[in-house]
């Protein structure tokens, strides 16, 4: 029995030995990981005040619509901020449609039409005077679409190119008076053209401005009426663009003697359907921009219901279309969208270029961002917070601008439907739609673009309208950017930005006495202790519109400017040695050292 008891104890001891808790191992002390969490930032309160009536603006867009529902009636209405009389103040040009020549209107239907073009002179103090007749632009009646501004003859006065249904018009600015010279300059186009977005840029580095002219679709009244477009359950509707044939854009090379030569075919910008050989383009948006950073202007084109284009400048007078290769032609599913307005900017204050495009309803706007290396783009509209809230919008004018002068470029979109009765068949849609404003919180925030509402910006900017053109300028010389929105068959909305006067800013204007006087295509780089900011000099952006020429930099509180560098359009570099702490700055190009 004793032996059995001993055996049992031995067995229990053995079991305890194998099952005992392991002795703790000696390990080096390791500190818990520390993550640097960026504090969440919030947008500031900025008041946008509607001063349209108080400023003296009485313009109203005119479509000429009388019931046949012709497609051009849905799209027009560009605008421009530019200084036409060289007094340092930004003036305003509006572009309208006109009465259709084949229709007999009642007298009361024409009371709102005053002419295709309306020019308002900035008198200072947010007051404008209609000077259309006085400067030679009054009494014109053609079906206008958009505007391009540029001093094509380098005489120091900015000229106007107006696109239209039918022939286009070039108004030479002769010391504040305008004269139409499109025919003698060779850029009136074809009478059958329907031209839309246009822009001046120096594509060959010869010091004068060449001209890109986008075309929409092959259109005539007969083609339009031959198709039975009907809004579900209702009467005739406006036709979709895929029911019309595509077109080719036009590129005109400036000869330097007041005339231009079309080089569209030899430049390689006529894109055809590989299966049919027919033209593809249905262009509504244009953004000239040095996409790859080689110092030569490229062209980004927003097309409606067909692929977007990126024409890369080969630096030999030709272009290569690479939109599909780099990833900006389609959405993430490989489908083309109804693209309207467009802008591009280094909105993250790094070398990654962002391209924002306003699209049709239920497609959301796009935000293509270049990947490291700059050769390819990824659509980050959803991830950034910009895209989802635009899904129910029909977006036209689309702009990057730093509306609160915090050093980061925000996004703004003008919206409005094509069909006045759309809500009868689609309850989620409205004809008049508010502007969208997205504040740039920074790429290190949980949401990069934050939708801002009336609680921070006021009610005025969100007034529903049938928005089309969208542009900006500092109309009152207080440093912040004021906004102008146009609409179909209605008055525009001029919004004064009433930002706190304590914000620091630089408004830089470039002057090149050797040619391309306003330095289209130049890039201004401002280095601060908070990072580096880039802006390019290019008024052509948004939708059928032009922004002012000065480039505006805002700065975070306490930021220190360490350097300013200009890359002129031909690639020459100029570093500044002094600048004001805040305010305007004009930079004249230095002559090269001999």
Beta strands, then each sheet from edge to edge (+ up, - down):
strand 1: 47-50
strand 2: 79-82
strand 3: 91-95
strand 4: 117-124
strand 5: 127-130
strand 6: 143-150
strand 7: 159-165
strand 8: 169-174
strand 9: 177-180
strand 10: 195-201
strand 11: 210-215
strand 12: 250-254
strand 13: 260-262
strand 14: 283-289
strand 15: 298-303
strand 16: 309-313
strand 17: 319-321
strand 18: 342-345
strand 19: 354-357
strand 20: 366-370
strand 21: 377-379
strand 22: 395-401
strand 23: 410-415
strand 24: 436-440
strand 25: 449-451
strand 26: 467-473
strand 27: 482-487
strand 28: 493-498
strand 29: 505-511
strand 30: 523-528
strand 31: 531-536
strand 32: 540-541
strand 33: 545-546
strand 34: 551-554
strand 35: 561-567
strand 36: 573-575
strand 37: 583-588
sheet 1: 1+ 28- 27+ 26-
sheet 2: 2+ 3- 4+ 5-
sheet 3: 6+ 7- 8+ 9-
sheet 4: 10+ 11- 12+ 13-
sheet 5: 14+ 15- 16+ 17-
sheet 6: 18+ 19- 20+ 21-
sheet 7: 22+ 23- 24+ 25-
sheet 8: 34+ 29- 37-
sheet 9: 31+ 30- 35+ 36-
sheet 10: 32+ 33-
end
